[in-house]
Amino acid sequence: MDIITVENLNKTYETYRRGSKFSETFKSFFKREKVIIEAVKDISFTVEEGEIAGILGPNGAGKSTTIKMLTGTLFPTGGTINVMGYTPHKERAAYVHNIGAVFGQKSQLIWDIPPMDSFNMNKAIYSISDRDFKYTLDKLTGLFEVEDIVSKPTRVLSLGERMKCEFIMAMLHKPEVVFLDEPTIGLDVIAKQRIRTFIKEMNAQGTTFILTTHDLEDVEQLARKVVIINHGQKVFDDKLQNLQLVLGSKKIIHLMLTSPRTDIKIEGTEVAEKKSDYEYILEVNLANSSINTFIRNLTNMCEFSDISIKELPMEKIITRIYEGHGVSAV
């Protein structure tokens, strides 16, 4: 069942153009040239209940604007949004009691007081009963192993400790949908993995997550569905495992040769990177031939001491979609 439905969503802004020359600036006092900016253009997608969906896009693509409309902090210029039966910007007071949000670059915690005081503030705001509050708090602080730090002022916490408390803050009222904007930004490897584990555990209990991030490892480990936005338009909307099929059947070959070569030329193969005359990274298109055929052609051409075969990296796939390499809106 779909918990989020977005249909023909649009968001435009009005601004004014002013030249850099003095004469142009002077003229703008009397007559300004209006400019319409289309931040989001006719986007439609759905998210199923209990899903983790990633909304991706380069800076300025429109993904943050889309998230703000989904959370109700911005109203759309056109189109409709339905989240759990609510229209976010029209029913905001009731709506926010059912959602949570974690923003990696904007804290919900109050800087000069301990996270525990912020938790108690949310308890009052969301009218959480004493019993539910204690149960959820004990569960989350134990999961994150932060029992000893929630009584320290927020300003003395490390980034990793603060982000764990941000998640607790967002989850105390047991929201059905949680919006995550760069939730692991600036965290070390261990802290990132604990955050991802927490998201998976909450998702397994039925919480739906909407994730926006530039960390593609977050996407690979968490998301089952991906919506990609570029220049305000949707360019991909499908399951994560289908993303690699967008550019066809390609593999990355890391090759170590036993004797030097100045180049490697095999049909359907491109040299992605030449590290030395002994070491090559190749991109092989297997649309019209098999990996066995490639290996046979390679063996006939040269001798190698080591070879590894990997899937096309997620970063490369998404970069090519951003660049519009033969991909149209889905």
N, C-alpha and C positions, 0 to 999 in steps of 0.2 A: 504494500500500500504506500502511495506517495504521501510524504509528510510535508514536502515543499513543492509547490508548483509555481513556476515563473513563466508568464506568457507575454511575448512581444514587449519586453521591458525597454523603456527608453529614458534617458536622462540628458537634458540639454541645459547649458548655462549661457547666460548673456554676459558678455564683457565688451570692452571697448579698446580699439586699437589706437595707439598714440605713437607717432614717429619719434625718432631720436634727435632730430634737428630742432633748433630753437623755434623756427617758423612753424614747424608741424606741431610742436607742443603748444605754441601760442594759439594756433587755429583750433586746437582741441578744446580750449576753454569755451568756445562759441558753438562748435559743431563737432560732435564726436562720432566716429565711425563704429557702428555696432557690429559685433562679431558673435555668431552663434557657435558654441562648441558642443559637439555631440560626444559626450563622455561614454554613453552606452547606447547602442543602436540595435533595437529590435531583437533582444536576446530572449530565448525560451529554453527552459530545461526543467527537469524534475529530479527530486532526490527521494529515495525510498526510506521509509521508517527503519531505523537501526543501521543505516549505512554511514560510512565515512567517505565523504566526497571532497575532492580537491578542486578548488577554483584557482587556476594558474594564469599567469600572463606577465609580460615584461612591465617595467615601470611605466605608468601612464596609459596602460592598456584598458583600464576601466574596471578592473577586478575589485579594487578597494571601494569604488563608487557602488558597485553591485552589492558588496557586503554591507555597506552602510544602509542601502535601501532594504536589504533583507532583515537587518536588525531594527529598522524603523527610525533610524536617526536622520535619514534623508527620504524625501518623498519623490516618487517617480514622476517624470513628465508625461509618460504614457505607459500603457500596459498594466498588467495586474500581478500581484504577489499574494500567494496564499501559503501561510505557514501554520500548520496545526489548526486550520480553520480561521485564522486571524489574518486581517489585512494590517501589516505591521505599523504603517505610519498613521492609520486611522484608529486603531485600537491599542495604542502603545501601552497604556497603563495596565491593562489586563495581559497583554502579550509578553511584557518583560518578566512577568512572574513565571513564565514557562521556558525562558531561554537563559543561557549563560554566555559569557564572552571572556576570552583571554586575549589580550593584545600585548605582544612581546615588547612593543616600544611605548606602551602607555599603561601605567600601573593603576590598579583599582585600590591598592593599599594606601593608607595614609602614612606619609613618610616618617613623622615624628612619634608615632605610637606603635606598639607591638601589633603584629598581625592578628593576635587573639582579640584585641579591641575592635579591629576592623571586622572580624568574623561576627562578634556580638552585635555590631551595627547592622550587618546584613541579616542577622537573626531577627532583629526588630523590624527592619524594612520589609522582609518577606513573611513576617508573622510565623516563623518556624517554631514549633512547640519545643519545650525543653528536652523532651525525650528524643525527638527526631534530631534535634541539633546535636545533642551529646553523642548519639549513635553515629551520625554521619561524620562528625568531627573526629571522633576516636578512630573510626575506620580509615579516614583519609590521612590523618596525621601519622597513623601507624604504617599505612601503605607507603607514604613518602619518607618515613623515618625523620620527622621534624618535630617530635614531641618537645624537644628541649629548646627549640629556637623560636617557637611561636610567641613566647613571652618577651623576646628581645625587641628593641625598637627596629622598625623596618629598615632604617638607614644603615644599620650595622650589618645587615645580612648580605651574603654574597649574591650574585645574580642568580645562580642556580637555586639557592635557598628561597630567594624572593619569588622566582617563577613557580616553585612548588606551592608556595603560599597563595599565589595568584590562582592556581588551579583549584585549591581548596575553597577559596573565596567564591569562585564561579560555580562550584558544584554543591555548595551547602544546601541550597533550596531544591536540589534534585531536578534540574531542568531537563526537559525532553530533548531540546536541541541546544548544542553548544557551538558557538562560532569561534574559531581559532585563527588569529592573524599573526603569523610569524611566531608561533609559540616556543620555538627552540632557538631563537636568534641569540647569538653570543654565548651559548652554553657549551660546556666541554662535552666530550664524547659520553662520559658516564651519566651526566645530568640529562643529556638528550635522550639516552636510552631509557632512563627511568620515566621521563615524561611520556615517551612513546608507549612504554609498557602500561602506564596509567591510562592512557587514552584507549588502548586495546581492551583493558579490563572494564572500563566504564561502558565502552561500546558493546562488549559481550553481555552487559546487563540491560541493554536496550537503548542507551543514549545515542542520538544521532549527532554526528560531528561534521561541520563544514570547515574545511581547512584551506587557508591561503598561505603560501610560503614560497620562498625562493630556494629553500633547501630541498632538493629533489629526493634526498634520502628519506625525508619525512613522507613524501608522496609514495615512494616505492614501498616503504614499510607499513604505511597506514591506509592509504586510500584504495578503495575498490572501484570508484568511479571518478573520472576526471572531466572537468569542463575547462577548456582553454579559451581565453579571451585575448584578442589582439586588435588594437585600434578601435576598441569599443564593440567589436563584433565577435560572435562565437565562431571559432574555427575548428573546435573538436568537442564532442560530447559522447562519451562511450565508456565502457569498462576499461580499467587500466591495462589489462592484458591485451586489449585490442589496439592500444596506442602504438605498439611496435609494428603492427601490420600496416599502418598508414604509409610508411616509406618502403613497403615491400619486405621481402625476405632477405635480410642482410645480416652479415656476421662481421665481427672484428677479429682479425688474425694478428697475433703478436708472434713475430718470427725471428729466430736467431740463426744466422747462417754460419757454416763452417769455413767458408771462403768469401772474400769480399765481392760485392756486386754494386755497380753504379746505379742500377735500376732493376725493377721487376715489372714485367709486362705480361699479364695474363688476361684474356678476354673476360669482361665482367668484373674486373678487379681494379681498384684505385689504391694508390699509395697515399694513405692518410697522413703518415708521418715517417720520415726517414731519419732515424736517430744516428745512424752511422752506416758505413758500407756493409756492416755485419748485422745490423738490427733494423727491422722494418715493422711498421704497423699498417696492415692492409685492411681495406673495406671491400668485402666480397658480396656481390649481388647474386643470390641463389635462385632468382626468379626463373631462370631458364636452364639452370644446371644444378647438379647436386654438389654437396661438400666433397663427396668421393672424387668427382671429376676435377674439382679444384685441386685437391691433394695430389692426384695423379699428374696433373699438368705442372704443379709446383715441383714435384719430385723429378720430373723429366727436365726441368729447367735448372735446378740447383740442389745442393745438399744443405740440410739444416740440422742443427744440434738440439733445437727446442722449438716447440710451437704450442700456442694456446689459442683456443677458439671461444669467443664470448659473444653474447648478444650485443646489439647496438646499444650504447649507453643511453639512458633516459635523457640525459642532458643534451646529447646530440640530436635526439629525435625531436624534443621540444623546441630546441633552437631552430631547427629546420622548419618546424611548423610556424614559429614566429616569423621567420623570413619568407613564409608563403611559398615554399617549394612544392608546388603542385597540389596544395591542400586547399580545399574550399570549405565553406561553412557546412557543418553537419546538421 
